[in-house]
């Protein structure tokens, strides 16, 4: 009887120990659903500064700000970047006139699609690369007439490091003529100055794509 009782006790003890071990292993392998971690991402690339004027509207990067709005000697707006390490970029919009013989290093042609809108063409290379008289003009510290995709402009041959991009069209030198529904007909000229070590012409292209006359 003693031997039998001992065997029964050992068997029961073994079963209990086996059950407790497997229960503990099973519990340690389960995962609990913790509260989700939520991060608020503020993507400056998707947010824009919306410019809304009487004659036009356009969008710029969120960090840009209006620096100048004047009517003397021309009607023009100047916006500048304020982002750290990128605050050396400027966009100027002239309406109904710009500095005579304004020279640029690259041309971005505007291809009129309707009387009130345009498509953005292909940005040229540095004009010194394709303007026949550029080399001689650079030595003489002069500008020289040039052409890109059938659009005339003035090449700043003597100052290629200026990184100045200007717009133009078949309407004339440094202009495109657009007619708004309520603002009438006006000419527009965009001048983009990018003195950053990493020039970014997409800022100008994006602004032009968003541009609308009223």
C-alpha positions as CSV (number, residue, x, y, z in Angstrom):
1,X,0.0,0.0,0.0
2,X,2.8,2.4,0.8
3,X,4.5,1.7,-2.5
4,X,1.1,2.2,-4.3
5,X,0.3,5.5,-2.5
6,X,3.8,6.7,-3.3
7,X,3.4,6.0,-7.0
8,X,0.0,7.7,-7.1
9,X,1.4,10.8,-5.3
10,X,4.4,10.9,-7.7
11,X,2.1,10.6,-10.7
12,X,-0.2,13.4,-9.6
13,X,2.8,15.6,-8.8
14,X,4.3,15.0,-12.2
15,X,1.0,15.9,-13.9
16,X,0.7,19.1,-11.9
17,X,4.3,20.1,-12.6
18,X,3.9,19.4,-16.4
19,X,0.6,21.4,-16.5
20,X,2.2,24.4,-14.7
21,X,5.3,24.4,-16.9
22,X,3.3,24.3,-20.2
23,X,1.0,27.0,-18.9
24,X,3.9,29.3,-18.2
25,X,5.5,28.7,-21.6
26,X,2.2,29.3,-23.4
27,X,1.7,32.5,-21.5
28,X,5.2,33.8,-22.3
29,X,4.7,33.3,-26.0
30,X,1.5,35.4,-26.2
31,X,1.7,39.1,-27.3
32,X,-0.4,41.9,-25.9
33,X,-1.9,44.7,-28.0
34,X,-0.2,47.8,-26.7
35,X,-1.6,51.2,-27.4
36,X,-0.5,52.4,-30.9
37,X,2.3,55.0,-31.2
38,X,1.0,58.0,-33.1
39,X,3.5,60.5,-34.6
40,X,2.4,63.8,-36.0
41,X,4.4,64.4,-39.1
42,X,4.5,68.0,-40.4
43,X,5.7,67.7,-44.0
44,X,6.7,71.2,-45.3
45,X,6.9,69.8,-48.8
46,X,3.2,69.4,-49.0
47,X,2.2,72.7,-47.4
48,X,2.3,75.8,-49.4
49,X,2.3,79.6,-49.0
50,X,-0.7,80.7,-51.1
51,X,-0.3,84.2,-52.6
52,X,-3.6,85.8,-53.5
53,X,-3.3,89.2,-55.2
54,X,-5.8,91.2,-57.3
55,X,-4.4,90.2,-60.6
56,X,-3.0,86.7,-59.9
57,X,-2.5,83.9,-57.4
58,X,0.4,81.4,-57.0
59,X,1.8,78.9,-54.5
60,X,5.3,79.0,-53.0
61,X,7.1,76.8,-50.4
62,X,5.8,77.3,-46.9
63,X,8.9,79.0,-45.6
64,X,8.9,81.7,-48.2
65,X,7.8,85.3,-47.4
66,X,7.0,88.5,-49.2
67,X,9.9,90.9,-49.0
68,X,8.9,93.7,-51.4
69,X,5.8,94.9,-53.1
70,X,6.2,98.1,-55.0
71,X,5.1,100.1,-58.0
72,X,8.2,102.2,-58.5
73,X,10.0,102.1,-60.8
74,X,8.1,98.9,-61.8
75,X,5.1,97.0,-60.5
76,X,6.8,94.0,-58.9
77,X,6.7,91.5,-56.0
78,X,9.7,89.9,-54.4
79,X,9.5,86.7,-52.3
80,X,12.5,85.2,-50.5
81,X,13.2,81.8,-48.9
82,X,13.7,81.8,-45.1
83,X,14.8,78.2,-44.7
84,X,18.2,77.6,-43.0
85,X,20.9,77.0,-45.5
86,X,18.5,77.9,-48.3
87,X,17.7,81.6,-47.6
88,X,19.6,82.7,-50.7
89,X,16.8,82.1,-53.2
90,X,14.6,84.9,-54.5
91,X,11.6,85.1,-56.9
92,X,10.6,88.4,-58.5
93,X,7.4,88.9,-60.5
94,X,7.2,92.0,-62.7
95,X,3.8,93.0,-64.1
96,X,3.5,95.3,-67.2
97,X,7.2,96.0,-67.5
98,X,10.7,94.9,-66.2
99,X,14.2,96.4,-66.1
100,X,15.3,97.2,-69.7
101,X,17.5,94.5,-71.2
102,X,17.3,92.3,-68.1
103,X,19.8,89.5,-68.7
104,X,19.6,85.9,-67.4
105,X,21.7,82.8,-67.4
106,X,18.9,80.3,-68.2
107,X,15.6,80.7,-70.0
108,X,12.4,78.9,-69.0
109,X,10.0,79.4,-71.9
110,X,6.2,79.7,-71.3
111,X,4.1,78.2,-74.0
112,X,0.7,79.9,-74.1
113,X,-2.2,77.4,-74.1
114,X,-5.1,79.9,-73.9
115,X,-5.2,83.7,-73.5
116,X,-5.2,83.3,-69.7
117,X,-2.9,80.3,-69.2
118,X,0.3,78.7,-70.2
119,X,2.4,75.5,-70.1
120,X,5.9,75.5,-68.7
121,X,8.5,74.6,-71.3
122,X,12.0,73.0,-70.9
123,X,14.6,74.9,-68.9
124,X,17.7,75.8,-71.0
125,X,21.2,75.0,-70.1
126,X,23.6,77.9,-69.1
127,X,23.2,80.2,-72.1
128,X,27.0,80.4,-72.5
129,X,26.9,76.8,-73.6
130,X,24.7,77.4,-76.7
131,X,25.0,81.1,-77.5
132,X,27.5,81.5,-80.4
133,X,28.7,85.0,-79.3
134,X,28.8,84.3,-75.6
135,X,32.5,83.7,-75.3
136,X,33.4,87.0,-76.9
137,X,30.7,88.8,-74.8
138,X,32.0,87.3,-71.6
139,X,35.6,88.5,-72.3
140,X,34.2,92.0,-73.0
141,X,32.0,91.8,-69.9
142,X,28.8,92.2,-71.9
143,X,25.5,90.6,-72.5
144,X,24.4,89.1,-75.8
145,X,21.1,88.2,-77.5
146,X,20.2,84.6,-77.5
147,X,17.4,82.2,-78.2
148,X,16.0,79.0,-76.7
149,X,13.1,77.0,-78.2
150,X,12.3,79.9,-80.5
151,X,12.0,82.4,-77.6
152,X,14.4,85.4,-77.5
153,X,16.2,86.5,-74.4
154,X,19.4,88.2,-73.2
155,X,22.2,86.0,-72.1
156,X,24.2,87.3,-69.1
157,X,27.4,85.9,-70.6
158,X,29.8,87.8,-68.2
159,X,28.1,86.5,-65.0
160,X,27.3,82.8,-65.4
161,X,27.6,82.2,-61.6
162,X,24.5,84.5,-61.0
163,X,22.3,81.5,-61.6
164,X,19.5,83.7,-62.8
165,X,16.5,82.1,-64.6
166,X,14.1,84.2,-66.5
167,X,10.8,83.4,-68.3
168,X,9.9,84.4,-71.8
169,X,7.4,83.6,-74.6
170,X,6.6,84.3,-78.2
171,X,4.8,87.5,-77.0
172,X,8.1,89.4,-76.7
173,X,11.3,89.8,-74.7
174,X,11.0,88.9,-71.0
175,X,7.2,88.7,-71.0
176,X,4.0,86.7,-71.5
177,X,0.7,88.5,-72.2
178,X,-2.3,87.0,-70.3
179,X,-5.9,88.1,-69.9
180,X,-7.8,87.5,-66.8
181,X,-11.6,87.3,-66.4
182,X,-11.8,90.5,-64.3
183,X,-8.3,92.0,-64.2
184,X,-7.8,92.6,-67.9
185,X,-4.7,92.0,-70.0
186,X,-1.2,92.4,-68.5
187,X,2.3,91.1,-69.2
188,X,4.2,89.0,-66.6
189,X,7.9,88.3,-66.2
190,X,9.4,85.9,-63.6
191,X,13.0,86.3,-62.5
192,X,14.3,83.5,-60.2
193,X,17.7,84.0,-58.5
194,X,19.2,81.0,-56.8
195,X,22.6,81.5,-55.2
196,X,22.5,78.3,-53.3
197,X,25.3,75.8,-53.7
198,X,22.6,73.3,-54.7
199,X,20.3,75.3,-57.1
200,X,16.7,74.1,-57.2
201,X,14.8,75.2,-60.3
202,X,11.8,73.1,-59.3
203,X,10.8,75.9,-56.9
204,X,10.2,78.2,-59.9
205,X,8.6,75.5,-62.0
206,X,6.1,74.6,-59.2
207,X,5.3,78.3,-58.7
208,X,4.6,78.7,-62.4
209,X,2.5,75.6,-62.6
210,X,0.3,77.0,-59.8
211,X,0.1,80.5,-61.3
212,X,-3.3,81.8,-62.3
213,X,-4.5,85.2,-63.6
214,X,-7.8,86.6,-62.4
